[in-house]
Amino acid sequence: MEIKAINKRTFAQKMKSYKRSPLSFILLLLVVIACAITILVLGFLVGYILIKGIPHLSLDLFTWTYTSNNVSMMPAIINTLIMTFISLIIAVPFGIFAAIYLVEYAKKGNKIVEIVRITAETLSGIPSIIYGLFGMLFFVMALHWGYSILAGAFTLAIMVLPIVMRTTEEALLAVPDSFREGSFALGAGKLVTVFKIVLPSAVPGILSGVILSIGRIVGETAALMYTAGTATSVASNVFASGRTLSVHMYSLSREGLHIDQSYATAVVLLFIVILINWFSSFIAKRISKGNN
């Protein structure tokens, strides 16, 4: 009863404040409408994919070898996991260490730091096909890597590097200065403070950037068509060509002969992204509990 009374008083206070400031109520209404539209659109897309794709899932789609009859997605699934792993191995260390330098070591007001931040934000907005063209000209042709998993992974690493760097930077800035001051007061050096105190506290925010990067890597199509190719087999090595799930889905829908199988591929792709995001969030929560 007391909780209900408190909630009623809080609601009444909010309504009085909205009456005094109608603009606040309008803004609140717009935010609620935007949230509702976003949830409805997301629900519609997910529901549409599941309804169109689940009935067409079959064991033939998960056989090891791709043929024109079974259009198996298993090679594409393995190539997607390989591509994601290599891209993160390249992008995450560079992004984290760059953010550590910008936040912890660079002097405040440094013009170079501002240039780096503006450049990272600009790179985040460049269309993926531009990265694909760059990867084709540099990795595929100039370095003579050909259409390969490695060329695609390096291109995707360049794409997601700004995301990892900026999210890590924001996560480090969110760590209270009192953590650093307490560590220095106990006699710890700069390096120990960064890696033992600051970085563990920022891990949940860093993993958020990694999750966003994984989503972009797994869902990328245009850049990989110019760099990794569209080979239907599992890549035997990093210099072999191979298609990912998103490229596989695009190829099936473009041909127009296996539309139903492309919807089934979309279901599997959606499931993989959700699974990876859940696993990353689970790790972030466990690390946060361990730090506390």
Summary of the structure (lengths in Angstrom):
residues: 292
radius of gyration: 23.6
end to end distance: 34.0
largest distance: 73.3
contacts: 919
relative contact order: 0.13
helix: 79%
strand: 0%
